[in-house]
């Protein structure tokens, strides 16, 4: 044993700590390896595989390593080649790849034909997105937006990964009303042809699990291929994925599960973090090891993050620590508004030489667009790990452009038809269709009045909207967007639509704020439209062909697994992280805290937590997570002073009692 570690230390200059060595040596039976951020889990996994081959004489083909993503599979394959160049390759693949192999074998065996409707390079027919679009229209009776269809697709994936039976799909609360009904119709459509199935990615998982459960001969065929199985990032594994692994290790039990329950951030996609907490119920003989030493981050970051995550209750107790040196305090700053925050980050970046060691992290992709605009304008190179080119085709962006298009020719009925129901006129689709059929011409605001029967209040609104459009051509694009929001009452219409369809109004208003910020730097509406096209191209360039010294822009979710010398966490205000939805559910709140923790632990040397006081004239509160971190890093005497300031106001108890009473009234109504 010691010969192996000494040999690898000489060959590779890798020195494992005692827990890492134990993880390498614990080869037989089930093992749950809890790996804190920056604890060297990938190196440990590769060394464990090498130990199996070199010391236990296991054939590399008898080892299966399951990863969360293709990128992780490729990274581990390359690292194994570097560590053990003289050995035959080990099979590193995603769970979906493995499941497809099982599914294909099972369907061929049962004589069932199948057709993939997702993931093809060309445009398949039928196609998953086209099918969902058609079913949405059939059930809801109107076109689904890209946002709705995306949330519907995610919801269906969630249902399958949680193994919800067909007869219960309509009972599960979805992202909007009747989402469960659409999900049921979707599944019925895919299975309606006898002897032929339409398959999406998640069907590969559910059918593979079913095959291993009901076909003992097939199960034995796949179980007998591997003597040792390892799974990486298992905190992001769903119930159906865990079940597949259970079937494959049923005979030998040689399973190494590498995970960190504190970094489980994908429950909305079907991940099941409680499975790890109940690991010993599934595998009673399992060993548990904790890799708690962080090699990545400074002492301040590690100690603060470790205390921060302990506020979660549903977790394994861990004591993340480091031997790294101190490197200065965590920087917490509240700016006047998002514009001042943007200016601060931009000027800091202008002084950075090694931009590829820096990241800007955010909760929602909508936060990135203003940064893309400013970085592109100043020539600061950037890379977007999950480029949000969908922003530029979002229906809110299309609405704003259509409002502007109408101002160039107020006789265009086709453009008016696209925005008439977004003006808070309270008209019906039937009325709009009637207007489009009639051969009336001229100014649409006059023509509409003469084409359909309207109430007096609607006529008055049309007259006021016509007056607004008389002013628009003379205005700069930033002013035009404000006119659209408030005088054409688009923002009010958005609020109604958000309430009706379950959209998050903060996200929609954030898109308007971003558009207004971009428009404020420009002179004409044509320049504004062209600028959006430029930024869309820049985002694509940033994703597929970034420069070598590029800053990284990423959501907290996509940043997991990455590390940077300096990290800016931006827009840390209440309502964004945690979101209003997070505040309603203790489990959602714990996941939001884990997400914040993932962001914190990406930083090696310098971590900056940044918020703002106001947005659009409204006061904003710091994220409760920022306040938690502030409380951790403050000295005891500073915390005492804050407590005195907060509670020694003579009327404070009256306000507190009033707020408690109002909350009770609100809950009872």
N, C-alpha and C positions, 0 to 999 in steps of 0.2 A: 504493500500500500504506500508506504513512505517513498519507496523507489519510484513509483509513478509520479508522485507530486514533485519529488526532487528532480526527476528527469524533465518534467514539463517546465519547471522553473528555469532550468538551464537552457532548454530548447526555445521556450516561448517567453521567458521572463515573466511568467504568471505565478503569483504567490496567492494562494487561497487562504482565507481565514478558517478558523475551526468549524464554524457552521457550514461554510461552503464545502469543506472537505467531507463533513458528515453527509451532506446532500449528494455528493459524488459517490460515496461508499454505500449509502442506503439504496441498494439496487433492487432488492426483492421485496415484493409486497407493495401495498399502496402507501404513497408518501404525499402529503400536502406540504408544499414548500411555499411559505408566505414570504414574499420578497418586497421589502420596502423600496421606495424610489432610489435609484442610483446605487443599488446594493450588488450589482454585478450578476444579475440572474442569467443573462444570456451566456456569459462566460462560464458560469457554473453548469448550465445545461449542456453546453458543448463538451466541457471536461467530463461530465458524467457519461455522455455517450462514448467519448474516447476511452474512458475507464472500462466500460462494458466490453469494448472491442479488444483493447490491448491487455487487460488484466483478467477478464472473464471469458475471453475468446468467443464472444458473441458475434455471429455473422452480421455485418452491417445491414443486410437485407431483412434481418429479423427485428429491426428497430424501427419504430414509427414515431415521428415527431409531428404533432399537430399544432399549427400556428393560427393566429387570429386573422392574418391578412397575407396576401401574396408577397407584399414587400417584406414582411417579417420572415416568410419562408425563404425568400431569396437571400436575405441578410444572413440567416442562420446557415444556409447552404454554403455561402461564400466563406463564412467564418470557420465552418468545419473544415473546408478545404485548406484554409491557412493553418489551422491548428494540427490537422492530421492529413497531410497531403498524400501520404502513401497508402491510405485505406480506400476501399470502395465507398462510393457515396451512400449516405443514409437518406431515407425518404422523408424529406421535409415538405409538408403540403398543408393547405387549408382544410378545415373540416368539410367545406362544401365540395372540394375536389374529391375527398375520400367518399363522401356521401353519394356523389354522382356515380362513382364507380360501383357502389353497392346497388344503387337504384337501377342503373343500366343493366346490371347482371340480373336483377330480380325481374324487371319488366321483360327482358328477352326470354327469361326462363318461363314466364307465365304467358308469353305470346302476346303481350300488350304493346301496341304501338305508342309512340310518344313524339311530341314536337316541342321544342324549346321556344318559349315566347319572351324570353328575357336574356340579355347578355350577348346576343348575336352581333356580329360586326355590321351586317346589313340590316335593312328594315324588314323584319319578319312579318308575315301575315298569317294568323293574327299576331298582334304585338301586345304585350301586357299593358303598356300605357294607353294604347288605342282602345283596348277592351275596357279598361277602367273608365276612360273618358265617356265611352258609349253607355256604360251601365250607370254612371253618375247622372247623365242626362235623362236616362230612362226613369230613374227613381226620383230624382230631385226636380225634374222638369225644367232644368236650365243648364247652361254650359258650366262645367266646373273650371275654376281657375287652376293655374299651375300649382299654386300653393295648396289648394284643396286636394288635388289629385296626388300630390306628393305626400301629404299627411295621410291620405287614404291608403296609399301603397305601404307606408310605414306601419299603419295600423294593421293591415292584413298580415304583414310580416310578423308583427308582434303576436297576433293570434296564433299563427302556426308555430312560432318558436316556443310559445307557452302551451302548445298542444291542446288548444281549446277545441272541443268537439263541434262538428257542423251544427248540431241542433242547439248550440248555445251561443252561436256567433251574434245573433241579433240582441242578446241580453247584455253583451259587453259594452260599456260606455265608450263611444268613439270620439274622434276629434270634432264631429258635427253630427247632427241628428240624422238618423237612417244610415250611418256609415256601416253598421253591422248588417243591415239589409243588403247593401251593395256588396259587402264581403261575401255573404251567403250566395247571392246571384253569381258572383265571380267564380266561386268554387263549383257551383252547379253547372255553369257554362263550360268550364274546363273539363268536366267529367261526363258531359252529356252524351258523347259518342261512345258507343259500346266497343270496347277493345282498343280505344285510342284516347290518350291523355294529352292535355296541354300542360306543360310544366314551367313554373317559374323557379327561381333559385331556391326558395324555401320549400318547395315541393320535394326537392332532392333530399332535404333533411327528413321531412315527415315520412316519405316513402321508404327511405333507407332504414329509419327506426322501425317502421312497421315490418319491413322485410326481415330484419334481424330478430324481431320478436316472434313472428309467426312461422318463419321457414327455418327450422333447425338445421337442415342440411346446408343452406346458404350461410347461416350464421357461423357454422363450423368452418366453412370454406374461408371466411374472412378472419375468423378468430385464429385459425391455424397459421396465418401468414406472419404474425408478429408475436414475439415473446416479450417484448418490452414496448410500452407506449408512454410517450411524454406529451403533455398538453401545456401550451404556453398561454399567458394572458387569460387564464381560466375564469377570472372574475367577470369577463365579458362573454362567457359562454352561456347559451340559453338552455332551457330545460331539455329540449329535444336533442341538442348537441351532447349534453351530459349523458342522456339515455343511450345514445349511439356508442359512446365510449364505454359505458357500463356493460353493454352487450359484448364488446370486443375484448374486454379483460375478464369476462365472467369465469374463465377456467383458471388462468394463472394469477390474476390480480396484480401483475407487475405494472403498476401505474404511478407515474410521477406527475402530479398536478402542480404547476407553478402559477402563483396568483398573488394578488394583493387586494383583499377585500376593501381597503381604503381607496382604491382606484377604480372601483366599479361604477361606471358612469353611463352605461348603456341599457338601463332597464326599459327605457322607452322603445328600445329595439328588440326587447325580448330577453335580455340578459337576466340571470337569476342569481343575485349575490347571496341569497339565503341558502343556496345549495352548498356553498363553501362553509357556512356556519354549521350546517348539518352534515358535514362530510363524514363524520364518524358514524352517523346513522346508516349511511350507505355502505361505508367501508369500516366496519367495527375495529379491524386490526390496523388501521392506518397509523403511521407515524406522522408527527407534526414537527416541522422545523421552521424557525423564524430567522430570516436574514435581515437583521436590523441595522447593520452598519452601512451608512451612506458614504460613498466615495465621491459623490458629485458636488455637493453644495457646501457653502461656507457654514461655519458653526452657528451663526445667527439664524440663517435660513432653516437649517435642519432642526434646531431646537424650537424655533417658533412654529414651524409646520407640524412638528410632533405634538406640541401642546394644543395646537389648533384642532387637529383631527380627533383628539381625544374627547371633544364635545359630542361626537357621535356615539350612540349607545349600541347600535347593532353592528358590532365589529369584534375581531380578535384583539385582545390586549397586546400591543407591541410597544417597544421602546426604541424608536429610531434614534440613532446617535451617529456621531462622526468624530474622526480624529483630525479633520481638516481645521485650519486656523480660522480665526475671526477675520472678517473682511469688511467691517463697517455695518451699521444698522440697516434694517429694512426701511425703505423710503416710503412714507405715507403722505400723500399730498392731495388736498381738495382745491380745485380751481374754480374760477368764477362761473364758467360755462364750458360746453364741449369745445368751443372755438379756442379758448385759452389753453385747454388741455392739449388740443391738437398742435397749437403753436409751440408749447413747451416740448412735446415729444419731437417735433420736427427739428427744432434748434439743437436739441440734444443729439439727434442723429447726424446732423451736419458736422458735429465735432467727433464723430466716431470713425475711426479708420477701418476697423474690421467689422463691417456691417453683417457679415455672415455669422457672427457670434452674438447677434442681437435679435430679439423677437418682440413683436407686439401681439399680445394675446387678448381675446375678447370672447364674450359669451355668444353673441349673435353676429352672424355674418354681415348684417346691415351696418354694424359699426365700422366695417373695413372700408366702405366706399369713399368716405371723406378722406381717409388716410391715403387710399389709392390716388385720389385726385391730387392731394397735396404732394405726395412723393413723386408722382409722375410730373407734376408742374415744376418741381425743383430738381428733377433729374437724379433722384435718389433711387438706386436699383432695389427692387424688392422681389421676393418669391412668395407665392401664395400656395400653401399646401393644399387647401381646399378652395380653389378659386370660385368666387361667387358671381359667375357670369350671369346667373339667373336674375340677379338684381336688375339688370338692364332690360329684361323682358318681363319683369313683374307687372301685373295688371295695374298697379297703382302708377308705375312709371308710364305705361301706355295711356292711362287715363289723362295724366298731366300733358303728355304730348298731344293727345287728341283735343283737349281743351285749347291748347295753343294753336293747333292746325285750324280749328274753326275760326280763329281770329283773322286768319289770312283770307278766308272766304266764308262769310256768314251765310251763304246760300247753300252750302254743302249739307244736304239732308243725310248723306251717308255717315259723315262725321258726327253730326248732331245726334243721330240714332245711337251712336256708341256711348255718348256721355249724358244723354237726356235723363236717364234714370240715376245719374250720379249727382244731380243738381238739387236734390231735396224737393223735387216738384210733386212727389207722391203720385206719379202717373203709373199706369199699368203697361205691361208689354203689349196688351191688345190695342191700347190707344196709340202706342208707338208704331205698331204694325199698320194700323189704319192710316196714320200720317204718311208712312213710307209708300203705301199703295196709291195715295191720291196724287194727282198731277200738279199740285200747288207748287209755286216757285217763289223766289224772292228771299228776303231775310227770314231765316228759319224760326226766329222768335215770333214774328208776325204770322208766318204761314202756319205754324203749329196751332195758334189760337183759332184760325179759321177752318182747321181740318177736323178737330175733335171737340167734343163737349167738355168744357172746363168749368171749375168753380171760380168764383171771384178772386179768391186768395191765390189760385194758380195763375190767373191772368196777371195779377199784380206782380207776382214773382217773375213771370216771363218779361214783363216790361222793365223791371229793375235789372234783370240779367242782360237784357238788350243794351241798357245804358252802360253796364260794366264792359260789355264787348266793344262799345264805342271808344272806351278809354284804353283798352289793352294794347292796341298797336303802337301807342306812343310810349309804352313803358318798358323798362329793363326786365329781363326774365325773372330776377328775384322778386320784383314787385308783382309780376304777373302771377307767380305761384302763390303769393300771399292773397291776391285778389281771388284766385280760384278757391283757395282754402276757406276764406272767410266771407267774401261778398257773393261768390257763387255757391257757397255753403257746401263745398265738397267735403270738408272735414266733418260736418254734421252728418252728411250722407254716409261717410265712412263709418262713423260710430254706429249708425243704425244697422249697416251691413255687418259690422263686426259682431253686434249683439245677435243678429239673426242667424249667422253662419258659424259663430264660435271662433272668429278670428281674434288674435290678440291685438287690440287697438294700439298698444304701445309700439308694436312692430310696424304697423301701418303708418302711424304718425312719425316714427323714426325714419321711414323711407322719405316722407315729405320733407322732414328736416334736412336730410342729406341732399335731396334735390335742390332745396332752397340754398343750402350752403354752396353747392357747385354753381348754381345760377348767379349767386351774389357777386362772383368774380367776372361775370360776362356782361356784354352790352346788348346783345340781341337774342331773340328766341332761336334764330337759325344757328348762332354760335353755340347756344345751349344744347340743341339737338346734336350738333356735330361733336361737341365735347363728350356727350354720353357715348357716342360711337367710338371716339378715340379711347375712352377709358375701358370700354368693353374689349377692344383689341389689346390694350395694355394688360388687362387682367389675364387674357389668354396667353399672352407672351410671358407673363410672370409665372404662369403655371407650367408651361411646357418648355420654355427656353429662357430661364433666368440667367443673369450674369453670375460670374463666380463669386463676387463679393456682394451678394444680395442679402438685404434684411429679410426676415421671415415674418409674414402676417399669417396668423392662424387662430382658429377657434380653440378654446380650451380642450374640447373633445379631440380635435385632430393633432394637438400638440403632445398628446400622451406618447411616451417613448422617446421624445426629443429632449435635448438639453442645450442651453445657451449661456454664455458668460453673463449677459445682461437681459433682463426680461421686464417689459412694461406691461402690466395688466391694467387695461383701460375700461372706462365706463362702469366703474364699480359702484353703482347706485342701486337703491332699493327699487324693485320692479324689474330689474335686469338680472341681477344675481344677488339674492334669490329673486325669482320671478314672483308675480302675484299668485300664480298657481302653486309654486313651491311652498308659499306661506300657508297654504290651506291643508297641507298633509305632512305629518312628521317624517314619513319615509322619503317623500320628495325633497324635503328640507335636508335630510341627511345626504341624499345624492347630490344636491346642489353644493353642500359643503365639501363633499369628495371632489367635485369638479373644481372648486376653488383651490383645494389642496393640490390637485394635479397641476394647476397653473403655477402655484407657488414653487413646487418642487422641480420645475423645469429650469430654474435659475441656479447657476453655479456661484457667481460672485455678487451680483447686484440685482435686487428685486425691488420694483417700484409699483406700489398700489395707488392707482390714480382715479379720482372721482371729480365731480363738479357740483356746484351749489344750486345752479339754476339752468333751466332749459325752457325756451319759449316763454320766459317770464314766470314760470312756475318753479317753486322751490323744490329741490331734490334732496333726499336724505342719503347719506352714505349707506352702502351695503352693510347689513349687520355683520357680515364676515370681516369687513374692514375694521369695524368697531371691535370685534373679537380680537383681531390681530393687534390692534392698537392697545387693547387692554393687556395683552400678553407682553408686548415689548416695553410698555411703560414701567418705570420704576415704582416701587410700592408707594413712595411719598407723592409721586405724581398722580397715581390712581386715587389716593386719599383726597387730594385737592379737587380732582374732578368730581368725586362723589359729593364733597361739601358744596361745590358750586351748583351741582345738579339738584340737590334736595333741600338746601337751606333757604329756598325762597319761601316767604311766609304763606303764599297762597298755592304752593305746589300741590299740597294734599287735596285741595278743592278740585283742581284741574284733573288730578289722577282719578279721584272718585267719579267725576263727571264723565271721563272717558270710559271707565269701567261700566258705568250705567248706560251710556250710549251704545257700547258694544253689546250689552245684554239686550237692549231694545232692538238693535239691528238683527240679532240672531233670532229673536222671538217673532219678528214680523214675517 
